[in-house]
């Protein structure tokens, strides 16, 4: 009898820095984020996609929570999350998918969707790249939010490097799915401007996002500009609309106003 292959687990890399490492402290931090979120008014369709920030919870957690609240009505139907974020630590050409079977957080394991992974590995732009995932926070910080707003789901985590919008839309075509799938793009907006300057830059970026005009989003407008442009192009081709859920920066949450980072939350349906 052949022994079962040991499960490959990608351990939490930023627990204890971007968010608490203790499970109960993490749940408490999430409760504070949702309490400070901007709640939706009236009945709204469950989003097909979200755009969320990825800083430490004290900075961007309430803005991210504002978007994740939109998934609550679909918590039983959503079974797969396609999560795209920039590769901050590893220079990367194309898109890296993990070889791990699950991602760990203090709240437990999030299984990786192997069928979806195998499906996109047929694309030239996609490669197995565990090094890009090892310390990447842009994906990891979203997982505890998803663990509390959804019942059960599998994850397709994608670290995005240098690639074209058309390559990303082709990738999204493969995994778009139906109501069982939600796409989440993780990106912060402007970086390290004074407060008033950041407000102006981020308002322009938010206008480009809501107008579904990816060509107006430059690399300096968002650290995840590449996956954001890919999502917007895919959404435009499908006739989706974009709702601006929240737009703040670190000067509004937990930092000074001399050098701020912008955070936007958007829902696409």
C-alpha positions in Angstrom: 0.0 0.0 0.0 1.4 3.4 -1.0 1.6 5.9 1.8 -0.4 9.1 1.3 1.6 12.1 0.3 2.1 14.5 3.2 0.1 17.7 2.8 2.1 20.8 1.9 1.1 23.7 4.1 2.1 27.3 3.4 2.5 28.6 7.0 1.3 32.1 8.0 4.1 34.5 7.3 2.8 37.8 8.7 0.7 36.7 11.7 2.0 38.7 14.6 2.9 41.7 12.4 0.1 42.5 10.0 -2.5 40.9 12.2 -2.6 39.0 15.5 -1.0 35.5 15.7 -3.4 34.4 18.5 -6.7 33.1 17.2 -8.9 34.8 19.7 -6.9 38.1 19.4 -7.3 37.8 15.7 -11.1 37.3 15.9 -11.2 40.3 18.2 -9.2 42.4 15.7 -11.6 41.3 12.9 -14.6 42.3 15.1 -13.1 45.8 15.4 -12.5 46.0 11.7 -16.1 45.1 10.9 -17.4 47.5 13.6 -15.4 50.3 11.9 -16.5 49.3 8.3 -18.9 51.1 6.1 -22.0 48.9 6.0 -24.0 48.6 2.8 -27.4 50.2 2.6 -30.4 48.3 1.3 -30.4 45.0 -0.6 -27.5 44.5 -2.9 -26.4 41.7 -5.2 -23.6 39.5 -4.0 -20.5 40.7 -5.8 -18.7 38.7 -8.4 -15.5 40.4 -7.5 -14.0 42.6 -4.8 -11.0 45.0 -4.7 -9.5 45.3 -1.2 -6.4 46.8 0.5 -3.8 44.7 2.2 -2.0 46.7 4.9 -1.9 45.9 8.6 -5.3 45.6 10.1 -5.0 48.7 12.2 -4.4 50.7 9.0 -6.6 49.1 6.2 -8.7 46.5 8.1 -11.9 48.6 8.3 -11.7 49.4 4.5 -11.2 45.7 3.6 -14.0 44.8 6.0 -16.3 47.2 4.2 -15.9 45.1 1.0 -16.0 41.7 2.6 -19.3 42.5 4.3 -20.8 42.4 0.8 -20.1 38.6 0.6 -22.1 37.7 3.7 -25.4 37.1 1.8 -23.5 34.6 -0.4 -21.6 32.8 2.3 -23.3 29.5 1.6 -23.1 29.7 -2.2 -19.5 30.9 -2.6 -17.2 27.8 -2.7 -14.1 29.2 -4.4 -12.1 32.4 -4.1 -9.6 33.4 -6.8 -7.2 35.8 -5.0 -4.8 37.9 -6.9 -2.2 40.3 -5.4 1.1 41.8 -6.3 4.4 40.1 -5.6 6.1 42.5 -3.2 9.3 40.5 -2.4 10.2 38.4 -5.4 10.8 39.8 -8.9 8.3 37.9 -11.0 7.6 37.6 -14.7 4.0 36.4 -15.1 1.8 34.8 -12.4 3.0 32.4 -9.7 0.6 29.9 -8.2 1.6 28.0 -5.1 2.3 24.2 -5.0 0.9 24.1 -1.4 -2.2 22.1 -0.6 -3.4 24.7 2.0 -2.6 28.1 3.5 -2.5 28.3 7.3 -3.8 31.2 9.4 -4.4 31.3 13.1 -8.0 30.4 12.3 -7.1 27.2 10.6 -6.3 25.9 7.1 -7.6 27.2 3.8 -7.5 24.4 1.2 -6.1 25.3 -2.3 -8.2 24.4 -5.3 -6.0 22.0 -7.2 -8.4 21.5 -10.1 -8.4 25.3 -10.8 -4.6 25.3 -10.3 -4.1 22.6 -12.9 -6.4 24.4 -15.3 -4.4 27.6 -15.3 -1.0 25.9 -15.4 -1.8 25.3 -19.1 -1.4 29.1 -19.7 2.1 30.3 -20.6 1.8 33.2 -18.1 1.4 30.9 -15.1 4.1 29.0 -13.2 4.5 27.3 -9.9 6.4 29.8 -7.7 6.5 29.0 -4.0 9.2 31.6 -3.3 6.8 34.4 -4.4 4.2 33.1 -1.9 6.5 32.4 1.0 6.5 35.9 2.6 3.8 37.6 0.5 1.3 39.5 2.7 -1.0 40.8 0.0 -2.7 37.5 -0.2 -2.4 36.2 3.3 -4.0 39.2 5.1 -7.3 38.6 3.2 -7.7 35.0 4.4 -8.9 35.6 7.9 -11.6 38.0 6.6 -12.7 35.3 4.2 -12.7 32.6 6.9 -15.2 34.5 9.0 -17.5 35.8 6.2 -17.7 32.5 4.2 -18.8 29.0 5.3 -16.4 26.7 3.3 -14.3 27.6 0.4 -11.2 26.6 -1.6 -8.6 29.1 -2.6 -6.7 29.8 -5.8 -3.9 32.2 -4.6 -2.1 34.0 -7.4 1.0 36.3 -7.0 1.1 38.6 -9.9 4.3 40.1 -11.4 5.0 41.6 -14.8 2.3 40.6 -17.2 -0.2 42.2 -19.6 -3.8 43.0 -19.1 -4.7 40.6 -21.9 -2.8 37.8 -20.2 -4.7 38.3 -17.0 -8.1 38.5 -18.6 -7.3 35.2 -20.4 -6.4 33.7 -17.0 -9.6 35.0 -15.4 -11.6 33.6 -18.3 -10.5 30.1 -17.2 -11.5 30.5 -13.6 -14.4 33.0 -13.8 -17.0 30.4 -13.0 -20.5 31.1 -11.8 -22.0 32.2 -8.4 -19.8 29.7 -6.6 -16.7 31.7 -7.5 -15.7 35.2 -6.3 -12.6 37.0 -7.6 -10.7 39.2 -5.1 -7.9 41.6 -6.1 -5.7 42.8 -3.3 -4.1 46.2 -3.8 -3.3 49.4 -1.9 -3.5 52.7 -3.8 -1.1 55.6 -3.7 2.0 55.4 -1.5 3.7 57.9 0.8 2.3 61.2 -0.4 1.0 63.9 1.9 -2.6 63.5 2.9 -4.1 66.1 0.5 -2.1 64.9 -2.4 -3.0 61.3 -1.7 -6.7 62.2 -1.6 -6.6 63.7 -5.0 -4.6 60.8 -6.6 -6.8 58.1 -5.0 -10.0 59.9 -6.1 -8.8 59.9 -9.7 -7.9 56.2 -9.3 -11.3 55.4 -7.8 -13.0 57.2 -10.7 -11.0 55.1 -13.2 -12.0 51.9 -11.4 -15.7 52.7 -11.2 -15.7 53.8 -14.9 -14.0 50.4 -15.8 -11.1 52.1 -17.6 -8.1 50.1 -16.7 -5.9 52.0 -19.1 -6.1 55.1 -16.8 -4.6 53.2 -13.9 -0.8 53.7 -13.9 1.7 51.5 -12.0 2.2 54.3 -9.5 -1.5 54.5 -8.7 -1.7 51.1 -7.0 0.8 48.5 -6.0 -1.5 45.9 -7.5 -2.2 47.9 -10.7 -1.6 44.9 -12.9 -4.2 42.5 -11.4 -6.5 45.5 -10.9 -6.3 46.3 -14.6 -6.9 42.7 -15.5 -10.0 42.5 -13.4 -11.5 45.7 -14.7 -11.0 44.5 -18.3 -12.6 41.2 -17.5 -15.5 42.9 -15.8 -16.1 45.4 -18.6 -16.3 42.6 -21.1 -19.0 41.0 -19.0 -21.1 44.1 -18.5 -20.4 44.3 -14.7 -20.6 47.6 -12.8 -18.4 48.8 -10.0 -19.5 50.2 -6.7 -17.1 52.3 -4.6 -17.5 50.9 -1.1 -14.9 52.8 0.8 -12.0 55.2 0.1 -9.7 56.2 3.0 -6.0 56.2 3.7 -3.7 55.6 6.7 -4.1 59.2 7.8 -7.8 58.4 8.4 -7.2 55.3 10.4 -4.0 54.8 12.4 -1.2 56.9 11.0 0.1 60.4 10.5 -0.7 62.6 7.5 2.8 63.4 6.2 3.3 60.1 4.3 0.1 58.1 3.8 -0.9 55.0 2.0 -4.3 55.0 0.2 -6.9 52.2 0.6 -9.9 51.6 -1.6 -12.6 49.0 -1.5 -14.8 48.2 -4.5 -17.5 45.7 -5.3 -18.2 44.4 -8.8 -21.5 42.9 -9.8 
